[in-house]
Amino acid sequence: MTPDKPDAGGLQLTALILEEQSEMTLADICRACATEDGVIIEMVEEGVLTPAGQAPAQWRFSGLHLQQARVAVRLQRDLGVNLQGAALALQLLEELDLLRARLRGMSGD
C-alpha cells in the first residue's frame, strides 16, 4: 500500500514522516495525535513534553515530542494509565533505548 492511496478494503492511508528538526504547533501535534489541546497542554504542564516557547500559541514541538505524545495518549486511552504513569513509562522506555544503544556499542553491532 502507498501513502494516500486506498487499499483493497477502501481505507485511506496517510503517512507522516518527521525528523527531529521538524517543528509543529500545538494544533499540529493535537491533530497528529487525534486528541484535544487540553490533553497536550496538561502533558506540558506536568513536564511530560517540553516544547520550545513560553505560551501555548508559541510552543513548537519536535518529531520526538510527537512520538512521546502519541505513546502517552495511547497509554491513557487504551490502558487507562494516568498521566503520571504515562510519564514514568516514557522515562523507562527512554532509558531502555539508551541501554540498548550502549549494548550495541559494546558488542560492535
N, C-alpha and C positions, 0 to 999 in steps of 0.2 A: 504494500500500500504506500502511496505517496502522500505527502502533506497536502491538505486542502482538496483532496480527491475523495469522492465517496467510495467505500469499499462495497463488496458484494451485498452486504446487508443494508446498504443505504445510509450508513453512518458517515458523518463528516469528520475527518481527522484534521487537526491543525497542529503543526509543530512550532515550537518556540525555542530558538537557540540563543542562549545568553552567555556572555562571557563575564568574568569577574569585573571588567571595566564598565559593563552596561549599567546605565542609571535609569531607575524607574521612579515615578512619583507614587504617592500614596494610592491614587486612583488606579495606576498601572498594576501595582502589586495586589491590590484588592481584586481586580479583575482576573489576574493570573491565578490567584488562589481561590477564586469563586467565593469570596467572603465579604463581609461588610467592613467599612473603615474602622468601626469601633473595635473590632477584633484585633486589627493590626495596631491601632493606637494603644490598646491595652498591652500588647506584646512589647511595644516600645517603652511604655511606662514601667513595665516590670523588668526591663533590661534584657528581654529575650532577643530583640532586634535593636541594633544601634545604627540608625541611618545618619547620614550627613545632614546637617541643617538643624535649626533651632525649633521650628514650629512645623506642624503637620503640612502646611502649604509649601514649606521649603524642603521637606525631607526628600532625600534621594537614597534609594535602595539599590544594592548591587545584586548580581546574579546569586551570590552566596546567601544574601538576605532572603531572596525568593525561595531558594531551596530550604532554608531553615523555616520560613513561614509556612511553606507547604507541608513540611513534616509536622510542625506544631498543630496546624489546622486539622490534619488527618488524625493525629493522636487524639485531639479533642473530640472530633466528630465521630470517628469510627470506634474508639475505645473508651470514650468518656473520661479521658485523662484531663485533670485540671491544668491551668496554665503553668503552675509551678512544677508539676510533674512533667509537662512537655518541655519546660526549660531544662530540667535535670536530664531528661532523655537526650536532648540536643547536645548538652555538655558531654554526656557519656559517649555519644556517637562520635563527637569530635575527637575525644581522647582515644577512642578505638581506632579512628583513621590515622591519628598521629603514631600510635603504637605499631600499626600495620606498616606504615611508611618506614618507621625505624627498623622493623624486622626485615623489610625488603632491602634496606640499605646495608644491613649486617650480613645478609645472605648473598648479596651481589646480584639479586634478580633484577 
